[in-house]
Amino acid sequence: ALPLAGEAAVGITVPAGGSMTTNGGAVNTACLDVNLQGQFLLGTGQINDGGTMGIGATGVMNAGSGLIEVGGDWNNAGTFVPGTSTVLFQDGCSTAPATFSGATTFYNLTLTSSIGRQFIFPATGPTIVTGTLTIQGVPGQPVRLISNAASGSVIELAPGAQLIVINAQGYRVDENGNVIVGGAAPIPALNGQSLALLALLLAGIGYFL
């Protein structure tokens, strides 16, 4: 294992078969990317000012109770063990849209921007949050959620999970409390009274035709 403690301005690359741990310290990647083909043990540590987070097919990120700051994309083709960690997307490393790929279960997922950044979610997934999902923009510069599929994407909130939204667009919350990104708005179900009114309306239109 290669321990990293304190502050160091480096990207992170762990090859297949390798391992790395923060030993409770912090690693500042200065907006460089994280590329995991081996195992990374975050524990109580932090990855600060991260660029794109990449977990390869053989990669494992055991996030513990730590903090992962992401300025680029989230590409997960391997294993992400969320623990009670927080994954925080923030401005600073990029103004380009942040794209999610792969199936990931997060504990706390926070999407923040003061420049109206876009966050793009996949049609496949799933993307699941078990702790708190926070989506926060600023007045006049709302965060924008986008799906890369016409049918939309789903961010599933596990039972007991919380949703906090401040100045955001491009989403709705379904009857199960999940966040639906993009896609067509649902057609509301009609009750008996609505059906009766619709029948009268159609009858009136037929009368004038």
C-alpha positions as CSV (number, residue, x, y, z in Angstrom):
1,A,0.0,0.0,0.0
2,L,1.1,3.5,-0.7
3,P,0.1,5.9,2.0
4,L,-0.6,9.6,1.2
5,A,-1.0,12.0,4.1
6,G,-1.1,15.8,4.3
7,E,-1.5,18.0,1.2
8,A,0.1,17.0,-2.1
9,A,-0.6,18.5,-5.5
10,V,-0.7,15.2,-7.5
11,G,-3.2,13.3,-9.6
12,I,-4.0,9.8,-8.4
13,T,-3.3,6.7,-10.4
14,V,-3.6,3.2,-8.9
15,P,-2.7,0.4,-11.2
16,A,-4.5,-3.0,-11.2
17,G,-3.3,-5.0,-8.3
18,G,-2.1,-1.9,-6.4
19,S,-3.6,-0.1,-3.4
20,M,-3.4,3.3,-1.9
21,T,-4.7,4.8,1.4
22,T,-4.9,8.4,2.7
23,N,-4.3,7.3,6.3
24,G,-6.9,9.9,7.3
25,G,-5.0,12.7,5.5
26,A,-6.0,14.8,2.5
27,V,-4.8,14.6,-1.1
28,N,-5.1,17.8,-3.2
29,T,-5.0,16.8,-6.9
30,A,-5.0,20.4,-8.2
31,C,-7.8,19.5,-10.6
32,L,-5.9,16.5,-12.0
33,D,-7.8,13.2,-12.5
34,V,-8.2,10.2,-10.3
35,N,-7.7,6.9,-12.2
36,L,-8.3,3.7,-10.2
37,Q,-7.6,0.3,-11.6
38,G,-6.6,-1.0,-8.2
39,Q,-7.9,-0.2,-4.7
40,F,-8.1,3.1,-2.9
41,L,-9.0,3.3,0.8
42,L,-10.2,6.7,1.7
43,G,-11.3,6.0,5.3
44,T,-11.7,9.4,7.1
45,G,-9.5,11.2,4.5
46,Q,-10.3,13.6,1.7
47,I,-9.6,14.0,-2.0
48,N,-9.6,17.8,-2.5
49,D,-9.9,19.7,-5.8
50,G,-10.3,16.5,-7.8
51,G,-10.8,16.5,-11.6
52,T,-12.6,13.6,-13.2
53,M,-13.1,10.5,-10.9
54,G,-12.5,7.4,-12.9
55,I,-13.0,3.9,-11.5
56,G,-11.9,1.2,-14.0
57,A,-13.3,-2.3,-14.3
58,T,-10.8,-3.6,-11.8
59,G,-10.9,-0.5,-9.6
60,V,-12.3,-0.2,-6.1
61,M,-12.9,3.0,-4.2
62,N,-13.7,2.3,-0.6
63,A,-14.9,5.8,0.5
64,G,-15.4,5.2,4.2
65,S,-16.6,8.4,5.9
66,G,-14.4,10.6,3.7
67,L,-14.9,13.5,1.3
68,I,-14.4,13.4,-2.4
69,E,-14.4,16.7,-4.3
70,V,-15.0,16.3,-8.0
71,G,-14.6,19.1,-10.6
72,G,-14.9,16.9,-13.7
73,D,-16.9,13.8,-14.6
74,W,-17.8,10.7,-12.7
75,N,-16.9,7.5,-14.6
76,N,-17.6,4.3,-12.7
77,A,-17.0,1.0,-14.4
78,G,-15.8,-0.8,-11.2
79,T,-16.8,-0.8,-7.6
80,F,-17.6,2.2,-5.4
81,V,-18.3,1.4,-1.7
82,P,-19.9,4.6,-0.4
83,G,-19.8,4.0,3.4
84,T,-21.0,7.3,4.9
85,S,-18.9,9.4,2.5
86,T,-19.8,12.6,0.7
87,V,-19.1,13.1,-3.0
88,L,-19.2,16.9,-3.7
89,F,-19.3,18.3,-7.2
90,Q,-18.2,21.9,-7.3
91,D,-16.9,24.7,-9.6
92,G,-13.3,25.5,-9.9
93,C,-11.8,22.8,-12.0
94,S,-14.1,23.1,-15.0
95,T,-17.2,25.0,-16.3
96,A,-18.0,22.2,-18.8
97,P,-21.0,19.9,-18.1
98,A,-20.3,17.1,-15.6
99,T,-21.3,13.7,-16.9
100,F,-22.1,10.6,-14.9
101,S,-21.5,7.1,-16.3
102,G,-21.9,3.7,-14.7
103,A,-24.0,2.4,-11.9
104,T,-23.2,4.1,-8.5
105,T,-24.7,4.1,-5.1
106,F,-23.8,7.2,-3.2
107,Y,-24.3,8.0,0.5
108,N,-24.3,11.8,0.3
109,L,-24.2,13.3,-3.2
110,T,-23.9,17.1,-3.5
111,L,-24.2,19.0,-6.8
112,T,-23.3,22.6,-6.5
113,S,-22.5,25.4,-8.9
114,S,-22.6,29.2,-8.9
115,I,-22.4,29.4,-12.7
116,G,-25.4,27.3,-13.8
117,R,-23.4,24.2,-14.5
118,Q,-25.1,21.2,-16.2
119,F,-25.0,17.7,-14.7
120,I,-25.8,14.9,-17.2
121,F,-27.1,11.5,-16.1
122,P,-27.2,8.3,-18.0
123,A,-30.3,6.4,-19.2
124,T,-28.8,3.3,-17.6
125,G,-27.6,3.1,-14.1
126,P,-28.9,3.1,-11.6
127,T,-27.8,6.2,-9.7
128,I,-28.8,5.7,-6.0
129,V,-28.5,8.0,-3.0
130,T,-29.0,6.5,0.5
131,G,-28.1,9.6,2.6
132,T,-28.8,13.1,1.3
133,L,-29.0,14.4,-2.3
134,T,-28.3,18.1,-2.4
135,I,-28.7,20.1,-5.6
136,Q,-27.8,23.8,-5.2
137,G,-27.4,26.6,-7.6
138,V,-27.7,30.4,-7.0
139,P,-30.4,32.9,-8.0
140,G,-30.2,33.6,-11.7
141,Q,-27.8,30.7,-12.2
142,P,-29.7,27.5,-11.4
143,V,-28.1,24.1,-11.6
144,R,-29.4,22.2,-14.6
145,L,-30.0,18.5,-14.6
146,I,-30.0,16.8,-18.0
147,S,-30.5,13.2,-19.2
148,N,-28.6,11.7,-22.1
149,A,-31.8,9.8,-23.1
150,A,-35.1,11.0,-24.5
151,S,-36.9,8.9,-21.9
152,G,-35.1,10.6,-19.0
153,S,-32.9,9.3,-16.2
154,V,-33.7,8.4,-12.6
155,I,-31.8,9.3,-9.4
156,E,-33.2,6.8,-6.9
157,L,-33.6,7.9,-3.3
158,A,-33.4,5.0,-0.9
159,P,-36.0,4.8,2.0
160,G,-35.1,7.4,4.5
161,A,-32.9,9.4,2.1
162,Q,-33.3,13.2,2.0
163,L,-33.6,15.6,-0.9
164,I,-32.5,19.2,-0.7
165,V,-33.0,21.4,-3.8
166,I,-32.2,25.1,-4.1
167,N,-32.2,26.9,-7.5
168,A,-32.2,23.9,-9.9
169,Q,-34.0,23.0,-13.1
170,G,-34.6,20.0,-15.3
171,Y,-36.1,17.6,-12.8
172,R,-39.2,16.5,-11.1
173,V,-39.9,14.2,-8.2
174,D,-42.1,11.2,-8.8
175,E,-44.6,9.6,-6.4
176,N,-41.9,7.4,-4.9
177,G,-39.7,10.4,-4.1
178,N,-37.2,9.6,-6.8
179,V,-35.7,12.5,-8.9
180,I,-36.6,12.2,-12.6
181,V,-34.2,14.0,-14.8
182,G,-35.4,15.1,-18.2
183,G,-37.9,13.0,-20.2
184,A,-41.5,13.9,-20.9
185,A,-43.7,15.2,-18.1
186,P,-46.2,12.5,-16.9
187,I,-49.8,12.8,-17.9
188,P,-51.8,13.2,-14.7
189,A,-54.4,10.6,-13.9
190,L,-58.0,11.8,-14.2
191,N,-60.5,11.2,-11.4
192,G,-64.3,10.8,-11.9
193,Q,-65.0,14.5,-11.8
194,S,-62.3,15.3,-14.3
195,L,-63.6,12.6,-16.6
196,A,-67.1,14.1,-16.4
197,L,-65.9,17.5,-17.3
198,L,-63.8,16.1,-20.2
199,A,-66.9,14.3,-21.5
200,L,-69.0,17.6,-21.3
201,L,-66.2,19.5,-23.1
202,L,-66.0,16.9,-25.9
203,A,-69.8,16.9,-26.2
204,G,-69.7,20.7,-26.6
205,I,-67.1,20.5,-29.2
206,G,-69.1,17.9,-31.1
207,Y,-72.2,20.2,-31.0
208,F,-70.4,23.0,-32.8
209,L,-68.8,20.8,-35.4
